Amino acid sequence: MRRKVNQAINLSDYKDIWVIGEQREGKIHPVTTELIGEAKKLVEGTANQVMVVIAGHNIEAEVEKLLYYGVDKVYYINSPLLETFSTDGYSKAIAELILEKKPEIVLVGATSIGRDIGPRLAAKIGTGLVADCTKLEIDPSDGKLLQTRPAFGGNLMATIICPINRPQMATVRPGVMKKAVHEANAVGVVEKISPTLKDEDIVAKVVEMIPSGKKRINLTDAKIIVSGGRGIKGPEGFDLIKALADKLGGEVGSSRACVDCGWIDHMHQVGQTGTTVRPVVYIACGISGAIQHLAGMSDSDYIIAINTDPEAPIFKVCDYGIVGDLKEVIPAMMEEVDKLKAFEL
Ligand SMILES: Cc1cc2nc3c(=O)[nH]c(=O)nc-3n(C[C@H](O)[C@H](O)[C@H](O)COP(=O)(O)OP(=O)(O)OC[C@H]3O[C@@H](n4cnc5c(N)ncnc54)[C@H](O)[C@@H]3O)c2cc1C
């Protein structure tokens, strides 16, 4: 079933934009609706449709929900062998469908599952893949997908095309694209697919799922994030960051410097190699504003920066900048929040 890379293909045989939908324990992962939102933007003014392919078992009700996001069709690959994610099973079932239906573009979430399956799908199908895109556009001159991503350690943005192979495949990190709007009525249809999958196709089996035990945080959906950088001077500095976050009902974020120092877990890291966030308010405390950090938070509605160095690059992107020592500024902010809360009805 594999198509050789560079084997001549007729580009006009390929149409529509597909989103590889993701589910965990039968629940749709939010990256799916983010990719649908982006796919809907990309099909505007073209004859292409937006389709989702999702694999699983007995998740019909959950799959139906996708139709309320303006999707034209959902291919639901249903098999007991696809109940939990396996690289072998999912990539075989989805690659077969892609080779049969010939989508022009395939979007994959850069989640742990997407990062696993994306390259495998591309290799099976014989096409290219651009990982971790932060911007996707259609070239109005030839309809090709312009896939932009940070390159050379985030120091420049590279726009990459896939000129001779199809589909054009890109992974996009969760939180980067805006979710599709949930509509009152469903428009599309679900087509159920039975894959030609056998037990022996899946080499690695999931024996047991063990929760990590760590308290999960949800930076992607947080409305308020208070982030600490190297300026907090040590792990105990996060006590102050957490105190402000708790007072504001927000989450704690971090720069990579603190994660690398072992002051906080990687799940708190914001930036190019951490989580991409777009909260209403992002408070950067003792963070210089390196380009790799900005890549993960510059789409926040309001950015407040606290830094002792008036020349720190973070002040070029923030809406409100406070030049001062965070050990003095944060307690003063908390006092003001208490005063405001005292007036709340
Ligand atoms: C490939 C690659 C990927 C990367 N990915 C990421 C990423 O995902 N996220 C990320 O954050 N970084 C990432 N980095 C690292 C990035 O380049 C920076 O090194 C990092 O963001 C710096 O963290 P920082 O701002 O906390 O530390 P610093 O740059 O050291 O800044 C500390 C700041 O604290 C201020 N300060 C000091 N004392 C105080 C005080 N008492 N009160 C207030 N301010 C004070 C200082 O003036 C300074 O501006 C990446 C780098 C590479 C090469």
The ligand as an SDF file (V2000), in Angstrom:
LIG
                    3D

 53 58  0  0  0  0  0  0  0  0999 V2000
   15.6940   25.4890   20.8950 C   0  0  0  0  0  0  0  0  0  0  0  0
   15.3500   26.3030   22.1100 C   0  0  0  0  0  0  0  0  0  0  0  0
   14.0840   26.1860   22.6530 C   0  0  0  0  0  0  0  0  0  0  0  0
   13.7270   26.9440   23.7710 C   0  0  0  0  0  0  0  0  0  0  0  0
   12.4640   26.8370   24.2790 N   0  0  0  0  0  0  0  0  0  0  0  0
   12.1010   27.6370   25.3040 C   0  0  0  0  0  0  0  0  0  0  0  0
   10.7660   27.6200   25.8080 C   0  0  0  0  0  0  0  0  0  0  0  0
    9.9040   26.8430   25.3680 O   0  0  0  0  0  0  0  0  0  0  0  0
   10.4430   28.4590   26.8150 N   0  0  0  0  0  0  0  0  0  0  0  0
   11.3480   29.3280   27.3640 C   0  0  0  0  0  0  0  0  0  0  0  0
   10.9820   30.0770   28.2860 O   0  0  0  0  0  0  0  0  0  0  0  0
   12.6190   29.3520   26.9180 N   0  0  0  0  0  0  0  0  0  0  0  0
   13.0210   28.5150   25.9210 C   0  0  0  0  0  0  0  0  0  0  0  0
   14.3100   28.5360   25.5050 N   0  0  0  0  0  0  0  0  0  0  0  0
   15.3060   29.2930   26.3270 C   0  0  0  0  0  0  0  0  0  0  0  0
   15.3210   30.7830   26.0370 C   0  0  0  0  0  0  0  0  0  0  0  0
   16.2110   31.0470   24.9650 O   0  0  0  0  0  0  0  0  0  0  0  0
   15.7960   31.5620   27.2830 C   0  0  0  0  0  0  0  0  0  0  0  0
   17.0600   31.0680   27.6690 O   0  0  0  0  0  0  0  0  0  0  0  0
   14.8600   31.4580   28.4740 C   0  0  0  0  0  0  0  0  0  0  0  0
   13.5440   31.7710   28.0810 O   0  0  0  0  0  0  0  0  0  0  0  0
   15.3230   32.4530   29.5420 C   0  0  0  0  0  0  0  0  0  0  0  0
   14.5100   32.3060   30.6760 O   0  0  0  0  0  0  0  0  0  0  0  0
   14.3180   33.5140   31.6800 P   0  0  0  0  0  0  0  0  0  0  0  0
   13.7440   34.6790   30.9670 O   0  0  0  0  0  0  0  0  0  0  0  0
   13.6150   32.9740   32.8620 O   0  0  0  0  0  0  0  0  0  0  0  0
   15.8190   33.7940   32.1690 O   0  0  0  0  0  0  0  0  0  0  0  0
   16.7740   35.0000   31.8650 P   0  0  0  0  0  0  0  0  0  0  0  0
   16.9220   35.2400   30.4130 O   0  0  0  0  0  0  0  0  0  0  0  0
   18.0180   34.7490   32.6480 O   0  0  0  0  0  0  0  0  0  0  0  0
   16.0150   36.2750   32.4540 O   0  0  0  0  0  0  0  0  0  0  0  0
   15.8210   36.5030   33.8200 C   0  0  0  0  0  0  0  0  0  0  0  0
   15.2310   37.8980   33.9520 C   0  0  0  0  0  0  0  0  0  0  0  0
   14.8960   38.1390   35.3010 O   0  0  0  0  0  0  0  0  0  0  0  0
   15.1480   39.5150   35.5830 C   0  0  0  0  0  0  0  0  0  0  0  0
   15.2900   39.6430   37.0390 N   0  0  0  0  0  0  0  0  0  0  0  0
   16.3520   39.2720   37.8050 C   0  0  0  0  0  0  0  0  0  0  0  0
   16.0760   39.5010   39.1120 N   0  0  0  0  0  0  0  0  0  0  0  0
   14.8240   40.0210   39.1670 C   0  0  0  0  0  0  0  0  0  0  0  0
   13.9790   40.4320   40.2290 C   0  0  0  0  0  0  0  0  0  0  0  0
   14.3500   40.3400   41.5010 N   0  0  0  0  0  0  0  0  0  0  0  0
   12.7400   40.9210   39.9180 N   0  0  0  0  0  0  0  0  0  0  0  0
   12.3390   41.0180   38.6330 C   0  0  0  0  0  0  0  0  0  0  0  0
   13.1090   40.6330   37.5860 N   0  0  0  0  0  0  0  0  0  0  0  0
   14.3200   40.1220   37.8510 C   0  0  0  0  0  0  0  0  0  0  0  0
   16.3940   39.8430   34.7870 C   0  0  0  0  0  0  0  0  0  0  0  0
   16.4910   41.2270   34.5280 O   0  0  0  0  0  0  0  0  0  0  0  0
   16.1600   39.0240   33.5210 C   0  0  0  0  0  0  0  0  0  0  0  0
   15.5380   39.8000   32.5140 O   0  0  0  0  0  0  0  0  0  0  0  0
   14.6770   27.8010   24.3800 C   0  0  0  0  0  0  0  0  0  0  0  0
   15.9530   27.8940   23.8380 C   0  0  0  0  0  0  0  0  0  0  0  0
   16.2930   27.1650   22.7120 C   0  0  0  0  0  0  0  0  0  0  0  0
   17.6650   27.3150   22.1340 C   0  0  0  0  0  0  0  0  0  0  0  0
  1  2  1  0
  2  3  1  0
  2 52  2  0
  3  4  2  0
  4  5  1  0
  4 50  1  0
  5  6  2  0
  6  7  1  0
  6 13  1  0
  7  8  2  0
  7  9  1  0
  9 10  1  0
 10 11  2  0
 10 12  1  0
 12 13  2  0
 13 14  1  0
 14 15  1  0
 14 50  1  0
 15 16  1  0
 16 17  1  0
 16 18  1  0
 18 19  1  0
 18 20  1  0
 20 21  1  0
 20 22  1  0
 22 23  1  0
 23 24  1  0
 24 25  2  0
 24 26  1  0
 24 27  1  0
 27 28  1  0
 28 29  2  0
 28 30  1  0
 28 31  1  0
 31 32  1  0
 32 33  1  0
 33 34  1  0
 33 48  1  0
 34 35  1  0
 35 36  1  0
 35 46  1  0
 36 37  1  0
 36 45  1  0
 37 38  2  0
 38 39  1  0
 39 40  1  0
 39 45  2  0
 40 41  1  0
 40 42  2  0
 42 43  1  0
 43 44  2  0
 44 45  1  0
 46 47  1  0
 46 48  1  0
 48 49  1  0
 50 51  2  0
 51 52  1  0
 52 53  1  0
M  END
$$$$
